[in-house]
Amino acid sequence: AGCVSEMRGSATASARWCAPTTSNRSARRNLACFARGQQRQQRQRQRRQPQLPSLTAQNFRSNPPTGQAQQSKPNRHTNLILIGGRGCGKSALCRRIMAAEPRFSLYSLDDIIVESSGMSIPRMVQDFGWRHFREVEFEVCKRVALLCDRGWCLIDAGGGVVVDLDDDGDETYSQRKVDTLKRNGLGKIVYLRRDVEYLVTRTSGDRNRPSLSDVRSFEQVMGARAPWYERAADYVVDATGGSVEKEVKNKQEIKREVLRYFYQVTGEVPADEQYRPPTDDEDDDDDDDDD
């Protein structure tokens, strides 16, 4: 008896199936034939399914410490993670922080996912769905957290880093990703809070951002996520108050507030005196002026 080809669903390649025979020799031949077919199918599935990224320091756009800053030994809470809704300005804020504090190394989770998988985020979501993307995002969180044990890491987290999917496919709070990024207190999460109207203005018509839901509006998704951002955050920058830039806290004020918080919780010496957190005496003086 010989082997015949059998199509498996919509797969382009065929699996080999062998007719049964009473001969032991033929049975072994048939078994080997079937195994080769299974192996071919497995290789085809692996080629179609992107692998979870294997990350090294070369995957990241980093700014290694130089000069005097290289001698600064990080304190316990010296990793800074920025979170917030899609379009809140996390990436732009990271660039300003990097320019102000050269001791940081920058890690963008979304950029790492794209570089490691070899495909855009919209393409990944379209081909494999949000559940697959969240698993890839979790793997990236774990690898970045390990690389950041040395301190002085600035992490630009994606808008959905606080999100996982439940069994029904609905979004739920991602305790695993938040805990991974914080690494037992080694990372501090800062939430950049914006009005939903501001986020809509910033993201409307952007084809590089895939739809967050097939059944809910962007406003509904952001409204559901808001308490999760608050829950994850160690510090909240309140940049609400309007839907356009001129109506809200300006970019320099936000940068100054974030850096002052960072220096306050770490005890690190600021690279620039303007970012020095106020002392208790200065706080008391401010209170007296208010009176």
C-alpha distance (Angstrom), angle and dihedral (degrees) to the residues before:
residue distance angle dihedral
A1 . . .
G2 3.79 . .
C3 3.79 137.8 .
V4 3.80 124.5 -94.9
S5 3.81 131.6 -165.6
E6 3.80 120.5 -110.8
M7 3.85 122.5 -169.9
R8 3.81 115.3 -132.5
G9 3.83 110.1 -147.8
S10 3.81 111.8 -68.0
A11 3.81 95.0 -23.4
T12 3.77 112.6 133.3
A13 3.78 94.4 -143.8
S14 3.82 123.3 62.7
A15 3.76 130.4 -128.2
R16 3.77 119.0 -131.2
W17 3.81 119.8 -119.6
C18 3.77 123.7 -174.6
A19 3.80 126.9 -153.5
P20 3.83 114.5 -118.3
T21 3.80 120.2 -101.7
T22 3.81 136.1 -174.8
S23 3.81 93.3 -131.5
N24 3.81 115.0 98.3
R25 3.78 89.5 -146.3
S26 3.78 91.4 52.1
A27 3.79 90.5 45.7
R28 3.79 90.9 55.6
R29 3.80 90.0 47.9
N30 3.79 90.9 49.9
L31 3.80 92.3 48.6
A32 3.80 91.6 50.9
C33 3.78 89.8 47.6
F34 3.80 91.7 52.8
A35 3.83 92.1 46.4
R36 3.80 91.4 53.3
G37 3.77 89.8 52.0
Q38 3.79 91.5 50.9
Q39 3.79 90.9 49.4
R40 3.80 91.0 51.9
Q41 3.80 90.6 51.4
Q42 3.80 91.3 49.3
R43 3.82 91.8 51.3
Q44 3.80 90.5 49.6
R45 3.81 91.8 51.0
Q46 3.78 90.9 49.2
R47 3.80 91.7 51.9
R48 3.79 91.1 51.6
Q49 3.83 94.6 45.9
P50 3.85 115.1 68.1
Q51 3.78 113.3 -128.4
L52 3.77 122.8 -122.3
P53 3.79 107.5 -96.7
S54 3.77 122.1 -92.6
L55 3.77 103.2 -147.8
T56 3.76 134.2 -156.6
A57 3.77 131.8 167.9
Q58 3.82 88.2 -91.0
N59 3.83 89.5 70.4
F60 3.78 91.3 67.4
R61 3.77 136.6 77.4
S62 3.78 97.6 -133.6
N63 3.76 134.9 172.5
P64 3.81 105.2 -149.5
P65 3.80 117.6 -149.8
T66 3.78 116.4 -97.2
G67 3.80 138.7 -171.9
Q68 3.77 118.5 -7.9
A69 3.80 93.0 -6.3
Q70 3.79 89.0 64.5
Q71 3.79 89.2 68.5
S72 3.83 93.1 56.1
K73 3.78 110.3 107.2
P74 3.83 110.2 -145.1
N75 3.77 118.3 -117.5
R76 3.77 121.8 -135.7
H77 3.82 99.8 -82.3
T78 3.78 102.5 42.5
N79 3.81 103.4 128.9
L80 3.80 117.2 90.5
I81 3.83 121.7 -158.5
L82 3.81 121.6 -169.5
I83 3.80 119.5 -154.8
G84 3.80 134.9 172.0
G85 3.78 145.2 123.3
R86 3.77 123.0 -52.3
G87 3.81 108.3 -75.4
C88 3.81 96.8 15.2
G89 3.82 92.6 125.9
K90 3.82 102.7 -103.1
S91 3.80 95.8 141.8
A92 3.80 94.6 47.3
L93 3.81 90.1 47.8
C94 3.81 90.0 51.4
R95 3.79 90.6 54.4
R96 3.79 91.5 51.8
I97 3.80 91.7 47.7
M98 3.81 90.6 50.3
A99 3.80 90.3 52.6
A100 3.82 90.9 50.4
E101 3.83 98.3 42.8
P102 3.84 114.5 34.2
R103 3.80 93.7 -176.6
F104 3.81 90.8 77.0
S105 3.80 124.9 92.8
L106 3.80 113.6 -150.0
Y107 3.81 123.7 -133.1
S108 3.82 119.0 -178.3
L109 3.82 110.1 -165.6
D110 3.82 94.3 -158.4
D111 3.81 92.7 48.5
I112 3.80 90.8 49.6
I113 3.81 91.3 51.1
V114 3.81 91.5 51.2
E115 3.81 94.8 45.3
S116 3.80 94.0 45.3
S117 3.81 98.3 44.3
G118 3.79 96.3 40.3
M119 3.80 93.3 -132.2
S120 3.78 138.3 87.2
I121 3.78 120.5 -100.9
P122 3.84 93.3 -115.0
R123 3.81 89.4 52.9
M124 3.81 92.7 48.3
V125 3.80 92.1 49.5
Q126 3.81 91.9 45.9
D127 3.81 94.5 49.7
F128 3.81 101.3 35.8
G129 3.79 108.1 14.9
W130 3.80 136.0 -121.7
R131 3.81 94.0 -71.7
H132 3.80 91.4 61.9
F133 3.80 90.9 46.2
R134 3.81 92.1 52.5
E135 3.81 90.2 52.3
V136 3.80 90.8 51.3
E137 3.80 89.2 47.4
F138 3.81 90.5 52.8
E139 3.81 91.3 51.7
V140 3.80 89.9 51.1
C141 3.81 90.6 49.2
K142 3.81 90.3 54.3
R143 3.79 94.2 49.4
V144 3.79 94.6 45.2
A145 3.81 90.7 48.6
L146 3.80 90.1 54.7
L147 3.79 92.4 48.5
C148 3.80 90.1 49.7
D149 3.79 96.1 59.4
R150 3.80 87.3 103.6
G151 3.82 91.6 64.2
W152 3.80 132.7 -132.5
C153 3.81 93.9 88.7
L154 3.79 123.1 146.3
I155 3.81 110.4 -160.0
D156 3.80 121.2 -161.6
A157 3.81 100.2 -157.6
G158 3.80 122.1 -162.0
G159 3.79 121.3 -107.4
G160 3.81 91.3 -105.2
V161 3.79 98.9 46.6
V162 3.82 89.3 112.4
V163 3.82 90.5 54.0
D164 3.81 136.8 88.2
L165 3.81 130.0 163.7
D166 3.79 125.2 -110.7
D167 3.83 125.4 -142.7
D168 3.80 90.7 -81.8
G169 3.79 93.0 52.1
D170 3.82 94.3 -107.3
E171 3.78 121.6 135.9
T172 3.79 118.2 -100.9
Y173 3.81 135.6 171.7
S174 3.81 113.8 -74.6
Q175 3.77 105.5 -138.4
R176 3.81 90.7 167.2
K177 3.81 95.3 59.6
V178 3.79 94.2 42.8
D179 3.82 91.9 49.7
T180 3.80 90.9 46.5
L181 3.80 93.2 53.7
K182 3.79 93.2 45.8
R183 3.82 91.9 49.4
N184 3.83 97.2 -162.0
G185 3.78 93.4 -45.5
L186 3.81 98.2 -39.6
G187 3.80 91.4 114.2
K188 3.79 131.1 49.9
I189 3.80 118.9 -152.3
V190 3.80 120.0 -145.0
Y191 3.81 118.5 -166.3
L192 3.81 117.6 -149.9
R193 3.80 101.1 -151.3
R194 3.81 117.8 -155.3
D195 3.80 136.7 169.9
V196 3.80 113.1 -98.6
E197 3.82 89.0 -123.5
Y198 3.80 88.9 59.6
L199 3.81 91.4 51.8
V200 3.82 91.2 49.5
T201 3.81 90.7 51.9
R202 3.81 91.6 50.7
T203 3.82 98.3 45.8
S204 3.80 105.5 33.4
G205 3.80 111.5 124.5
D206 3.83 95.4 5.1
R207 3.81 105.7 143.9
N208 3.81 91.8 -168.7
R209 3.81 89.8 69.9
P210 3.83 114.3 72.8
S211 3.80 120.4 -141.2
L212 3.79 110.8 -86.4
S213 3.80 96.0 -146.9
D214 3.80 140.5 11.1
V215 3.79 93.1 -149.8
R216 3.81 106.3 32.4
S217 3.79 132.5 57.9
F218 3.79 123.0 -115.9
E219 3.80 89.0 -108.8
Q220 3.81 91.5 54.3
V221 3.81 92.6 48.6
M222 3.81 92.6 49.4
G223 3.80 91.2 46.6
A224 3.82 90.9 54.0
R225 3.81 92.3 47.4
A226 3.82 96.3 48.9
P227 3.84 96.4 85.3
W228 3.81 90.2 47.0
Y229 3.80 91.5 56.5
E230 3.80 88.6 50.2
R231 3.80 91.2 48.0
A232 3.80 93.2 51.6
A233 3.80 96.6 44.4
D234 3.78 127.0 98.9
Y235 3.80 88.6 -170.9
V236 3.82 133.3 16.6
V237 3.80 125.0 -149.0
D238 3.80 106.2 -155.5
A239 3.81 105.1 -144.9
T240 3.80 95.4 157.1
G241 3.77 126.2 120.3
G242 3.79 105.8 97.1
S243 3.78 149.6 10.6
V244 3.84 98.6 -110.6
E245 3.80 133.8 54.5
K246 3.81 97.8 -108.2
E247 3.81 91.5 57.8
V248 3.81 98.1 54.4
K249 3.79 140.7 56.9
N250 3.80 107.9 -60.5
K251 3.79 124.2 -114.3
Q252 3.79 96.0 -108.7
E253 3.80 91.7 52.5
I254 3.80 90.9 50.7
K255 3.80 92.5 49.3
R256 3.80 91.6 48.1
E257 3.81 92.1 48.9
V258 3.81 93.8 50.2
L259 3.80 94.3 47.1
R260 3.80 92.8 46.8
Y261 3.80 89.6 52.6
F262 3.81 90.8 48.8
Y263 3.80 93.7 51.1
Q264 3.78 91.2 44.9
V265 3.82 95.7 55.4
T266 3.80 95.4 39.4
G267 3.80 101.9 39.5
E268 3.79 89.4 -134.6
V269 3.80 119.0 151.2
P270 3.83 110.7 -109.6
A271 3.78 118.8 -114.7
D272 3.82 87.3 -136.7
E273 3.80 126.5 32.7
Q274 3.82 92.5 -132.6
Y275 3.80 89.1 70.0
R276 3.80 94.9 53.3
P277 3.82 109.3 124.4
P278 3.82 114.3 -120.3
T279 3.78 117.5 -98.7
D280 3.80 123.9 -125.3
D281 3.80 90.0 -101.6
E282 3.80 91.3 53.4
D283 3.81 90.4 49.7
D284 3.81 89.3 52.7
D285 3.82 90.5 50.1
D286 3.80 90.1 52.1
D287 3.81 90.0 52.0
D288 3.82 90.5 51.2
D289 3.80 90.7 51.3
D290 3.79 90.0 52.9
D291 3.79 89.5 55.5
